[in-house]
């Protein structure tokens, strides 16, 4: 085609719907783009698609307001050339909105009863364009297309799009380390341009192979970067559920796009915190994030930082702590499934954690004999106590650096304990069956888990209250005859009811002790049920008790904690759940 001439005729038009300068701008763009054969033309086309849609809609309104094709062509003599150039640009026609508008514009120019040579010639040209665009092999498709006002047949769209995807995919097929000659052009140079070309295609199912290939392409050189616009478009489409990606493509998207990863973590947090008990924990277990973290240490570090920040803001929120524990448990399970050559040292995943505590806490209870649990927990308790003592010494020596460092160490130790709270569950289980001579270190560990700092927590006083609660529970569950000791019941209910301006143990701490006594002690099932029902009813903590019991059941079912008498334990849990359900209904 020859170069477009200035729009002298258009400059005489006073039609307010169209701006002469804007028409000239888009004509120049159409000429410059051609058939989008170069990376620069492809990129520029993609960047202007949204604005082009608005202009085509404006143009369509103008065409529909004209009395005839003859009048339209007088007003816009270069309209046919403009539309024709766009119809041969695959980056324009692959976009559903622009493709629809183009065909509506063409249909608006078609004269059902042509009255002169101009309209007959326009009809002939429009039929040719529609026929060639629809399919090269089947003229019937063009006829069907013309009968449907401006809507192209599905086959046309699929053929154009698949050809375009195949062409783009060829551009990224070879990595730079597969080049045959040392001076051969690196194919990684086309990755950025190809990813930019994919921006308008992200919601097209036919483009999924190309998108997956881009996301999962090995990063063999620094030039193989993906366009930020491409990653943003993918992230937006995926979060709005208008894009379906294979599992590994999603993982790769999170690896490449920090904003997409952060959005996925926050979405998981939000959805889990609106649910309770095992429902929330199962949702975490079904998430793809733990698997992504196991495959990419960098993803885990980002997710862990978000959890760390969230935990600082909601220190006492049991749902948040349960989410973090479930997530870490799923993550460790995914790490164990990786092939040895793909594994990264766990130290790399937990760089801020106290290294002496890392292996002991990450070890699952199921990975050691049950008779070793108590010794293991005693060691963990004494190690954590030393850390807290160092923090308190730092608070008292006037050294701000030491104080800050001490607080950081204690928080990181507590964060790791929250992540590995399977040992907290074992602590509760043992406290439900231990004698008084064994309970000191276990009670300290449990108190630290619920009240990690002295700032506003008064850990020493909390420990006294927790020991008192444990004594009451032990006395209640050792009584095999009726009636139950009223004084112990009353004291336990009092401890569960926070007193104004007095530090009180977390209700979840005492409820956890109560539930574990009811499940693991040697008290009869009916006796355990009566104690739980009485205490929970008087304290008004039915919902909280349901949550604690469902969490315990989930931990036992997932296998991170074991019971030597699983059948008996599950029967007791079922009986207690039925009781709490009836109480909740009332």
C-alpha positions as CSV (number, residue, x, y, z in Angstrom):
1,X,0.0,0.0,0.0
2,X,1.1,3.6,-0.6
3,X,1.8,6.0,2.2
4,X,-1.3,7.7,3.5
5,X,-1.7,11.3,2.5
6,X,-2.7,14.1,4.8
7,X,-6.4,14.2,5.7
8,X,-7.2,17.3,3.7
9,X,-10.8,16.1,3.1
10,X,-11.3,15.4,6.8
11,X,-10.2,18.8,7.8
12,X,-13.3,20.2,6.1
13,X,-15.6,18.0,8.2
14,X,-17.4,19.7,11.0
15,X,-18.9,16.5,12.5
16,X,-18.3,16.8,16.3
17,X,-18.2,13.1,16.9
18,X,-14.7,12.7,15.5
19,X,-11.5,14.7,16.0
20,X,-9.4,15.2,12.9
21,X,-6.1,15.0,14.8
22,X,-7.1,11.9,16.6
23,X,-8.0,10.2,13.3
24,X,-4.7,11.2,11.8
25,X,-2.9,9.7,14.9
26,X,-4.6,6.3,14.5
27,X,-4.0,6.3,10.8
28,X,-0.3,6.9,11.3
29,X,-0.3,4.1,14.0
30,X,-1.9,1.6,11.6
31,X,0.7,2.4,9.0
32,X,3.6,2.1,11.4
33,X,2.3,-1.2,12.8
34,X,1.7,-2.9,9.5
35,X,1.2,-6.6,10.3
36,X,3.2,-6.3,13.5
37,X,6.2,-8.2,12.2
38,X,8.8,-6.5,14.4
39,X,9.1,-6.6,18.2
40,X,8.8,-2.8,18.4
41,X,5.5,-2.9,16.4
42,X,4.2,-5.7,18.5
43,X,5.0,-3.9,21.7
44,X,3.5,-0.6,20.5
45,X,0.4,-2.4,19.3
46,X,-0.1,-4.1,22.6
47,X,0.4,-0.8,24.6
48,X,-2.3,1.0,22.5
49,X,-5.0,-1.8,22.4
50,X,-7.1,-0.3,25.2
51,X,-7.1,3.2,23.7
52,X,-7.7,1.7,20.3
53,X,-10.9,0.0,21.6
54,X,-12.2,3.3,22.8
55,X,-11.5,4.9,19.5
56,X,-13.1,2.1,17.5
57,X,-16.2,2.4,19.6
58,X,-16.2,6.1,18.9
59,X,-15.8,5.4,15.2
60,X,-18.6,2.8,15.2
61,X,-21.0,5.4,16.8
62,X,-20.1,7.8,14.0
63,X,-20.7,5.2,11.3
64,X,-24.0,4.2,12.7
65,X,-25.1,7.9,12.7
66,X,-24.5,8.3,9.0
67,X,-27.4,7.9,6.6
68,X,-25.4,5.8,4.1
69,X,-22.1,4.3,3.2
70,X,-21.7,6.9,0.6
71,X,-22.0,9.7,3.1
72,X,-19.6,7.9,5.5
73,X,-17.0,7.5,2.7
74,X,-17.3,11.2,1.8
75,X,-16.7,12.2,5.4
76,X,-14.0,9.6,6.0
77,X,-12.3,8.8,2.7
78,X,-9.5,6.8,4.3
79,X,-11.7,4.8,6.7
80,X,-11.5,1.6,4.5
81,X,-7.7,1.7,4.4
82,X,-7.6,2.3,8.2
83,X,-9.9,-0.6,9.0
84,X,-8.2,-2.8,6.4
85,X,-4.8,-2.3,8.0
86,X,-6.1,-3.1,11.4
87,X,-7.7,-6.3,10.1
88,X,-4.4,-7.6,9.0
89,X,-2.7,-6.9,12.3
90,X,-2.9,-10.2,14.3
91,X,-2.3,-8.4,17.5
92,X,-5.4,-6.3,17.0
93,X,-7.7,-9.1,15.7
94,X,-6.6,-11.5,18.5
95,X,-8.1,-9.1,21.1
96,X,-11.8,-10.0,21.4
97,X,-13.0,-6.5,22.0
98,X,-11.2,-4.9,19.1
99,X,-12.0,-7.8,16.8
100,X,-15.7,-7.4,17.6
101,X,-15.6,-3.6,17.0
102,X,-13.7,-4.1,13.7
103,X,-16.4,-6.4,12.3
104,X,-19.2,-4.1,13.5
105,X,-17.5,-1.2,11.7
106,X,-17.3,-3.3,8.6
107,X,-20.8,-4.4,8.9
108,X,-21.9,-0.8,9.4
109,X,-20.3,0.1,6.1
110,X,-22.0,-2.8,4.2
111,X,-25.0,-1.7,2.1
112,X,-27.8,-4.2,1.9
113,X,-29.1,-2.5,-1.2
114,X,-26.2,-0.6,-2.8
115,X,-27.4,2.5,-4.7
116,X,-24.2,3.5,-6.5
117,X,-20.7,2.4,-7.6
118,X,-19.1,3.6,-4.3
119,X,-21.4,1.3,-2.2
120,X,-21.0,-1.6,-4.6
121,X,-17.2,-1.3,-4.5
122,X,-17.3,-1.0,-0.7
123,X,-19.5,-4.2,-0.5
124,X,-17.1,-6.1,-2.7
125,X,-14.1,-5.0,-0.6
126,X,-15.9,-5.8,2.7
127,X,-16.8,-9.3,1.5
128,X,-13.2,-9.9,0.5
129,X,-11.9,-8.8,3.9
130,X,-14.5,-10.9,5.9
131,X,-13.8,-13.9,3.7
132,X,-10.1,-13.8,4.1
133,X,-10.2,-13.1,7.8
134,X,-12.7,-15.8,8.6
135,X,-10.8,-18.7,6.9
136,X,-8.7,-19.3,3.8
137,X,-10.3,-22.7,3.2
138,X,-14.0,-22.1,3.8
139,X,-15.9,-19.3,2.1
140,X,-19.1,-20.5,3.8
141,X,-17.7,-19.2,7.1
142,X,-17.5,-15.7,5.6
143,X,-21.2,-15.9,4.6
144,X,-22.2,-17.1,8.0
145,X,-20.1,-14.3,9.5
146,X,-21.8,-11.6,7.4
147,X,-25.2,-12.9,8.5
148,X,-24.2,-12.4,12.2
149,X,-23.9,-8.7,12.7
150,X,-20.3,-8.1,13.4
151,X,-19.6,-11.3,15.3
152,X,-16.9,-13.5,13.7
153,X,-17.2,-17.3,13.9
154,X,-15.4,-19.1,16.6
155,X,-13.2,-21.0,14.1
156,X,-11.7,-17.8,12.8
157,X,-10.8,-16.6,16.2
158,X,-9.2,-19.9,17.2
159,X,-7.2,-20.2,13.9
160,X,-5.8,-16.7,14.1
161,X,-5.0,-17.0,17.8
162,X,-3.4,-20.4,17.5
163,X,-1.2,-19.3,14.6
164,X,-0.2,-16.3,16.6
165,X,0.6,-18.3,19.7
166,X,2.6,-20.9,17.7
167,X,4.6,-18.1,16.1
168,X,5.4,-16.5,19.4
169,X,6.2,-19.8,21.0
170,X,8.9,-20.4,18.4
171,X,10.6,-17.3,19.5
172,X,11.3,-18.6,23.0
173,X,11.8,-22.2,22.1
174,X,15.6,-22.2,22.5
175,X,17.6,-21.2,25.5
176,X,20.9,-19.4,25.0
177,X,22.9,-22.4,26.2
178,X,21.6,-24.4,23.3
179,X,23.1,-22.1,20.6
180,X,25.2,-23.8,18.0
181,X,27.6,-20.9,17.3
182,X,29.3,-18.7,19.9
183,X,28.4,-15.5,18.0
184,X,24.8,-16.5,17.3
185,X,22.1,-14.1,18.6
186,X,20.8,-15.1,22.0
187,X,17.1,-16.1,21.8
188,X,16.6,-14.7,25.3
189,X,16.4,-11.3,23.7
190,X,12.9,-12.2,22.4
191,X,11.5,-13.3,25.7
192,X,10.8,-9.7,26.9
193,X,9.1,-8.8,23.6
194,X,7.1,-12.0,23.5
195,X,5.9,-11.5,27.1
196,X,4.8,-8.0,26.2
197,X,3.0,-9.3,23.2
198,X,1.1,-11.7,25.5
199,X,-0.5,-9.0,27.6
200,X,-3.8,-8.8,25.6
201,X,-3.9,-12.6,25.5
202,X,-3.7,-13.5,29.1
203,X,-7.4,-14.5,29.4
204,X,-7.4,-16.5,26.2
205,X,-7.3,-20.3,26.9
206,X,-5.6,-20.9,23.6
207,X,-2.6,-18.8,24.9
208,X,-2.1,-21.0,28.0
209,X,0.7,-23.0,26.4
210,X,2.7,-19.9,25.5
211,X,2.0,-18.3,28.9
212,X,3.2,-21.5,30.7
213,X,6.3,-21.7,28.5
214,X,7.2,-18.1,29.3
215,X,6.7,-18.5,33.0
216,X,8.6,-21.8,33.3
217,X,11.4,-21.0,30.9
218,X,14.7,-21.6,32.6
219,X,16.4,-18.3,33.5
220,X,19.6,-19.1,31.6
221,X,20.7,-15.5,31.3
222,X,19.9,-12.0,32.5
223,X,18.2,-11.0,29.3
224,X,15.4,-13.6,29.8
225,X,13.4,-11.2,31.9
226,X,9.6,-11.1,31.7
227,X,7.6,-7.9,31.1
228,X,6.2,-6.3,34.3
229,X,3.0,-5.5,32.3
230,X,2.8,-9.2,31.4
231,X,3.2,-10.3,35.1
232,X,0.7,-7.7,36.3
233,X,-1.8,-8.7,33.7
234,X,-1.4,-12.4,34.7
235,X,-1.7,-11.6,38.4
236,X,-4.8,-9.6,37.9
237,X,-6.5,-12.2,35.7
238,X,-5.5,-15.0,38.0
239,X,-6.8,-13.3,41.1
240,X,-10.1,-12.5,39.4
241,X,-10.4,-16.1,38.3
242,X,-10.6,-15.2,34.6
243,X,-7.4,-17.1,33.9
244,X,-6.7,-20.8,34.4
245,X,-3.1,-21.9,34.9
246,X,-1.5,-25.2,35.4
247,X,-0.1,-25.8,38.9
248,X,3.5,-25.3,38.0
249,X,2.7,-22.2,36.0
250,X,1.0,-20.7,39.1
251,X,4.2,-21.5,41.1
252,X,6.3,-19.8,38.5
253,X,4.0,-16.7,38.5
254,X,4.6,-16.4,42.2
255,X,8.3,-16.8,41.7
256,X,8.4,-14.0,39.1
257,X,5.9,-11.6,40.6
258,X,6.2,-10.5,44.2
259,X,2.9,-8.6,44.1
260,X,1.1,-11.8,42.9
261,X,2.7,-13.9,45.7
262,X,1.8,-11.3,48.3
263,X,-1.8,-11.2,47.1
264,X,-2.0,-15.0,47.3
265,X,-0.7,-15.1,50.9
266,X,-3.0,-12.3,52.0
267,X,-6.0,-13.9,50.3
268,X,-5.2,-17.2,52.1
269,X,-5.0,-15.3,55.4
270,X,-8.3,-13.5,54.8
271,X,-10.2,-16.6,53.8
272,X,-8.8,-18.7,56.6
273,X,-9.5,-16.1,59.3
274,X,-13.2,-16.1,58.3
275,X,-13.4,-19.8,59.0
276,X,-12.9,-21.8,62.1
277,X,-11.3,-25.1,63.3
278,X,-10.5,-27.9,60.9
279,X,-12.3,-26.1,58.0
280,X,-9.6,-23.4,58.0
281,X,-6.8,-25.9,58.5
282,X,-8.0,-28.1,55.6
283,X,-8.1,-25.0,53.4
284,X,-4.4,-24.3,54.2
285,X,-3.6,-28.0,53.5
286,X,-5.2,-27.7,50.1
287,X,-3.4,-24.6,49.1
288,X,-0.6,-24.6,46.5
289,X,1.5,-22.2,48.5
290,X,3.3,-24.8,50.7
291,X,4.4,-26.7,47.6
292,X,5.6,-23.5,46.0
293,X,7.6,-22.7,49.1
294,X,9.2,-26.1,49.1
295,X,10.3,-25.6,45.5
296,X,11.6,-22.1,45.9
297,X,13.3,-20.9,49.0
298,X,12.8,-17.3,48.0
299,X,9.0,-17.8,47.9
300,X,9.1,-19.3,51.4
301,X,11.1,-16.4,52.8
302,X,8.5,-13.9,51.5
303,X,5.6,-15.9,52.8
304,X,7.4,-16.3,56.2
305,X,8.0,-12.6,56.4
306,X,4.3,-11.9,55.8
307,X,3.4,-14.5,58.6
308,X,6.0,-12.9,60.9
309,X,4.6,-9.5,60.4
310,X,1.0,-10.7,60.8
311,X,1.9,-12.6,64.0
312,X,3.5,-9.5,65.5
313,X,0.2,-7.5,65.0
314,X,-2.1,-10.3,66.2
315,X,0.1,-12.0,68.9
316,X,-2.7,-13.7,70.7
317,X,-4.9,-14.7,67.8
318,X,-5.2,-18.5,67.9
319,X,-6.5,-18.7,64.3
320,X,-3.3,-17.0,63.0
321,X,-1.1,-19.3,65.0
322,X,-3.0,-22.4,63.9
323,X,-2.7,-21.2,60.2
324,X,1.0,-20.8,60.5
325,X,1.5,-24.2,62.2
326,X,-0.7,-25.9,59.5
327,X,1.2,-24.1,56.7
328,X,4.6,-25.1,58.1
329,X,3.5,-28.7,58.6
330,X,2.3,-28.8,54.9
331,X,5.5,-27.1,53.8
332,X,7.7,-29.7,55.6
333,X,5.7,-32.5,54.1
334,X,6.3,-31.0,50.6
335,X,10.0,-30.6,51.3
336,X,10.2,-34.3,52.2
337,X,8.6,-35.3,48.9
338,X,11.3,-33.4,46.8
339,X,14.1,-35.4,45.1
340,X,17.3,-35.1,47.1
341,X,19.1,-33.1,44.4
342,X,16.3,-30.4,44.5
343,X,16.4,-30.1,48.3
344,X,17.7,-26.9,49.9
345,X,19.2,-27.0,53.5
346,X,16.5,-26.1,56.0
347,X,18.9,-23.5,57.4
348,X,18.4,-21.6,54.2
349,X,14.6,-21.5,54.8
350,X,14.9,-20.4,58.4
351,X,17.9,-17.9,58.5
352,X,16.6,-15.9,61.4
353,X,15.6,-18.7,63.7
354,X,18.0,-19.8,66.5
355,X,20.0,-22.5,64.8
356,X,20.3,-24.6,68.0
357,X,16.5,-24.9,68.1
358,X,16.0,-25.5,64.4
359,X,16.5,-29.2,64.1
360,X,14.9,-30.1,67.4
361,X,11.7,-28.2,66.6
362,X,11.4,-29.1,63.0
363,X,11.7,-32.8,63.9
364,X,8.2,-34.3,64.0
365,X,7.0,-36.2,67.1
366,X,6.2,-39.1,64.8
367,X,9.9,-39.3,63.9
368,X,11.0,-40.3,67.4
369,X,9.9,-42.9,70.0
370,X,7.1,-41.6,72.3
371,X,9.2,-42.4,75.4
372,X,11.7,-39.8,74.2
373,X,9.1,-37.0,73.9
374,X,9.3,-35.8,77.5
375,X,13.1,-35.6,77.5
376,X,12.9,-33.7,74.2
377,X,10.4,-31.2,75.5
378,X,12.4,-30.7,78.7
379,X,15.4,-29.8,76.6
380,X,13.4,-27.4,74.5
381,X,11.9,-25.8,77.6
382,X,15.3,-25.2,79.2
383,X,16.8,-23.8,76.0
384,X,13.9,-21.3,75.6
385,X,14.2,-20.3,79.2
386,X,17.9,-19.5,78.8
387,X,16.9,-17.2,75.8
388,X,14.3,-15.4,77.8
389,X,16.7,-14.9,80.7
390,X,19.3,-13.4,78.4
391,X,16.6,-11.0,77.1
392,X,15.7,-10.0,80.6
393,X,19.3,-9.4,81.5
394,X,19.6,-7.2,78.4
395,X,16.6,-5.2,79.6
396,X,18.3,-4.5,82.9
397,X,21.8,-3.6,81.8
398,X,20.8,-0.3,80.0
399,X,22.3,-1.4,76.6
400,X,19.7,-0.7,73.9
401,X,21.5,-2.8,71.4
402,X,21.6,-5.9,73.7
403,X,18.0,-5.3,74.6
404,X,16.9,-5.1,71.0
405,X,18.9,-8.2,70.0
406,X,17.5,-10.1,73.0
407,X,13.9,-9.3,72.0
408,X,14.6,-10.3,68.4
409,X,16.1,-13.7,69.5
410,X,13.1,-14.4,71.8
411,X,10.6,-13.5,69.2
412,X,12.3,-15.6,66.5
413,X,12.4,-18.5,68.9
414,X,8.7,-18.1,69.7
415,X,7.9,-17.7,66.0
416,X,9.7,-21.0,65.3
417,X,7.7,-22.6,68.2
418,X,4.5,-21.4,66.6
419,X,5.5,-22.8,63.3
420,X,6.4,-26.1,65.0
421,X,3.5,-26.2,67.4
422,X,3.2,-30.0,67.0
423,X,5.4,-30.0,70.1
424,X,3.0,-27.7,71.9
425,X,0.3,-30.3,71.2
426,X,2.5,-33.1,72.5
427,X,3.1,-30.9,75.6
428,X,-0.6,-30.7,76.2
429,X,-1.1,-34.4,75.6
430,X,1.6,-35.2,78.2
431,X,0.2,-32.7,80.7
432,X,-3.1,-34.6,80.5
433,X,-1.4,-37.7,81.8
434,X,1.7,-36.5,83.8
435,X,2.3,-36.4,87.5
436,X,3.2,-33.2,89.4
437,X,6.9,-34.1,89.4
438,X,7.0,-33.9,85.6
439,X,4.9,-30.8,84.9
440,X,7.3,-27.9,85.6
441,X,9.2,-27.6,82.3
442,X,6.1,-28.6,80.3
443,X,3.9,-25.9,81.9
444,X,6.7,-23.3,81.3
445,X,6.8,-24.2,77.6
446,X,3.0,-24.0,77.3
447,X,3.0,-20.6,79.1
448,X,5.7,-19.3,76.9
449,X,3.8,-20.4,73.8
450,X,0.7,-18.3,74.9
451,X,2.6,-15.5,76.6
452,X,6.0,-15.1,74.9
453,X,7.2,-11.8,76.5
454,X,7.1,-10.2,79.9
455,X,6.0,-6.8,78.3
456,X,2.4,-6.7,79.4
457,X,2.2,-10.5,79.8
458,X,3.8,-11.0,83.2
459,X,5.0,-14.5,82.3
460,X,6.0,-15.4,85.9
461,X,2.5,-14.6,87.2
462,X,0.9,-16.4,84.3
463,X,2.9,-19.5,85.1
464,X,1.5,-19.4,88.6
465,X,-2.0,-19.2,87.3
466,X,-1.4,-22.0,84.7
467,X,0.0,-24.2,87.4
468,X,-3.0,-23.5,89.5
469,X,-5.3,-24.4,86.6
470,X,-3.4,-27.6,85.9
471,X,-3.7,-28.6,89.6
472,X,-7.5,-28.1,89.5
473,X,-7.8,-30.1,86.3
474,X,-5.7,-32.9,87.6
475,X,-7.8,-33.1,90.8
476,X,-11.0,-33.1,88.8
477,X,-9.9,-35.8,86.4
478,X,-8.4,-38.0,89.1
479,X,-11.8,-38.2,90.9
480,X,-13.5,-41.4,89.8
481,X,-16.6,-40.9,92.0
482,X,-19.4,-38.4,92.1
483,X,-20.1,-35.6,92.9
484,X,-17.3,-33.6,91.3
485,X,-15.3,-31.3,93.7
486,X,-17.2,-28.0,93.5
487,X,-14.3,-25.9,94.7
488,X,-12.0,-27.0,91.8
489,X,-14.8,-26.4,89.3
490,X,-15.4,-22.9,90.6
491,X,-11.7,-22.0,90.7
492,X,-11.3,-23.3,87.1
493,X,-14.2,-21.2,85.9
494,X,-12.8,-18.2,87.7
495,X,-9.5,-18.6,85.9
496,X,-11.3,-18.8,82.6
497,X,-13.0,-15.4,83.3
498,X,-10.5,-12.5,82.9
499,X,-10.4,-10.1,85.8
500,X,-10.2,-6.4,85.2
501,X,-6.7,-4.9,85.4
502,X,-5.3,-8.3,86.4
503,X,-3.1,-10.5,84.1
504,X,-5.0,-13.6,83.3
505,X,-3.9,-16.7,81.3
506,X,-5.1,-17.0,77.8
507,X,-8.5,-18.8,77.8
508,X,-7.3,-20.9,75.0
509,X,-4.4,-22.1,77.2
510,X,-6.7,-23.3,80.0
511,X,-9.3,-24.7,77.5
512,X,-6.5,-26.6,75.7
513,X,-5.5,-28.1,79.0
514,X,-9.1,-29.0,79.8
515,X,-9.7,-30.6,76.4
516,X,-6.5,-32.6,76.5
517,X,-7.3,-33.9,80.0
518,X,-10.8,-34.9,78.7
519,X,-9.3,-36.7,75.7
520,X,-6.2,-38.3,77.1
521,X,-6.8,-38.8,80.9
522,X,-7.9,-42.1,82.4
523,X,-11.2,-40.5,83.6
524,X,-14.3,-42.3,82.2
525,X,-15.8,-40.9,79.0
526,X,-19.0,-39.8,80.9
527,X,-16.9,-38.2,83.6
528,X,-14.7,-36.3,81.1
529,X,-17.8,-35.2,79.2
530,X,-19.4,-33.9,82.5
531,X,-16.4,-31.9,83.5
532,X,-15.9,-30.3,80.1
533,X,-19.6,-29.5,79.8
534,X,-19.8,-28.0,83.3
535,X,-16.7,-25.8,82.9
536,X,-17.5,-24.7,79.4
537,X,-21.1,-23.9,80.1
538,X,-20.3,-21.9,83.2
539,X,-17.5,-19.9,81.5
540,X,-19.5,-19.3,78.3
541,X,-16.7,-20.5,76.1
542,X,-18.5,-23.1,74.0
543,X,-17.3,-21.8,70.6
544,X,-13.7,-21.7,71.8
545,X,-13.9,-25.2,73.2
546,X,-15.3,-26.4,69.8
547,X,-12.4,-24.8,68.1
548,X,-9.8,-26.3,70.4
549,X,-11.3,-29.8,70.1
550,X,-11.5,-29.6,66.3
551,X,-7.9,-28.4,66.1
552,X,-6.8,-31.3,68.2
553,X,-8.6,-33.8,66.0
554,X,-7.0,-32.2,62.9
555,X,-3.5,-32.5,64.4
556,X,-4.1,-36.2,65.2
557,X,-5.6,-37.0,61.8
558,X,-2.7,-35.3,59.9
559,X,-0.2,-37.5,61.7
560,X,2.2,-34.9,63.1
561,X,1.2,-36.0,66.6
562,X,0.5,-39.6,67.5
563,X,-1.5,-41.3,70.2
564,X,-0.7,-44.8,71.5
565,X,-4.4,-45.5,71.8
566,X,-5.8,-43.9,68.6
567,X,-9.2,-45.7,68.6
568,X,-10.0,-44.8,72.2
569,X,-8.9,-41.2,71.6
570,X,-11.1,-40.7,68.5
571,X,-14.1,-42.2,70.3
572,X,-13.7,-39.7,73.2
573,X,-13.2,-36.8,70.8
574,X,-16.4,-37.8,69.0
575,X,-18.4,-38.0,72.3
576,X,-17.1,-34.6,73.4
577,X,-17.9,-33.0,70.0
578,X,-21.4,-34.3,70.2
579,X,-21.8,-32.8,73.7
580,X,-20.5,-29.4,72.5
581,X,-22.7,-29.4,69.4
582,X,-25.8,-29.9,71.6
583,X,-24.7,-27.1,73.9
584,X,-24.1,-24.8,70.9
585,X,-27.6,-25.6,69.6
586,X,-29.1,-24.7,72.9
